[in-house]
Amino acid sequence: MSKKDDIPVWEKVAITKEEAAAYSNIGLNKLDEMMRNPRCNFVLHIGKKRLIKRKQFEEFIEKNIEI
């Protein structure tokens, strides 16, 4: 197990799409669709890699009743 795997998801600043899917119970395809939206404020672009800003993602889920 690597060092980055030792940090719980709820303590990370940015998480992968797979971690977000497991954390939120939202499917990978739906997350991918949401992340492609240019108005999506919880995506962090690092070169070609996309991560999810966990706090903004949680706020997005709390504010919406339907995705």
N, C-alpha and C positions, 0 to 999 in steps of 0.2 A: 504494500500500500504506500502510495507516495504522500508527501507532506501536504499537498493541496487537498487530498481526499480526507484528511483529518479534520478539516474545518467544516462545521455544520453549515448547511445552506442558509439558514436564518442569520448567520453571522457574516456571510460574504457580502461584499458590496456589489459585485457583478457575478451573474451565474450564466451557465450555458443554457441553450434551448432545452436540452434534455433534462437538466436539473429543474428548470422552470416547469416543464411538463409534469415531472414527478411531484414537485412542490405544490402545484396549483390544480392538478388533475385536469388540465387542459391538454388536448392532443397536440402532437408535434405539427401536424398539418395546419391546424388552426393558429398555433403560435407563429408558424412560418408566414402565414397570410397576414397576421397582425403586424409582424416585424417588417414586412415589405411596404406598409403604409408610410408615406413620407411624414405624416403628422404624428407618428408613433413616438412618444417622448421617452419611452423606457429602453430604447435600443442604443447601445454603445458600439460604434464602429471602430475596430482596431485593424487597419488595413482592410483585408477582405473578410476578416473574422467579425462576427456579430455576437455580442453578449447582451444580456438583459440586466438593466440596473434594477436590482431587487426591490428597493424601497418604492421607486416610481411604479414598478410593476404591481406591487401590493396595493398602492394607492389607486391605480387604474382599475383593479379588480373591485376594490371597495366602492368606487364611484359608479360603477356600471352594474346594471341588473341583468343585462343581456349582452352576449358577445357574439 
